[in-house]
Amino acid sequence: MKILIISDSHGYDGHFFDILAREGEPDMLIHCGDVHGNGEVYRRAVSCPLKMVAGNNDMWSGTSLASEEEFDIGSHHVFLTHGHRYGVSYGTEKVLDAAFARGADVVLFGHTHRPLAEFDEDYGIWAVNPGSISMPRQSNGKPSYVILEMGEDEDLCFTIKYL
């Protein structure tokens, strides 16, 4: 299974189509918020299952997206949030606490515009932020996204990629 994880597009979706051209149609698309609107561009672009949440800037675009979602990918329980309500700009502890309370072993979030994919040994949870496909803030200044691959053994492999 190949899952494309993106975030913080803010309505600037050109790079999304560049990613699709590079990666092909994923088995699932996940957007970690600051979509701008209800994500119709994504719904029309892919035929795979799609998970999206609202970010802190989506309230201005009249979105009907939920602020958080929980779902399973195989045997893995995922907590999806934009992250601004958990202070992710200052660290991952609060969002990891929230994921742990929900029984998740993966938390996906955005907001910082900087990619991250790390396994927290203390919580036993993957903390993953794909960065931003439109306004990156990390030192290389390149739009980023994450590819999650899960094999038949259900081991997870998160790869941060740049355009």
Secondary structure, DSSP 8 states (H G I E B T S, - for coil): -EEEEE---TT--HHHHHHHHHH-S-SEEEE-S--STT-HHHHHH--S-EEE---TTGGGGT----SEEEEEETTEEEEEE-SGGGTGGG-SHHHHHHHHHTT-SEEE--SSSSEEEEEETTTTEEEEEE--SSS--STT---EEEEEEE-TT--EEEEEEE-
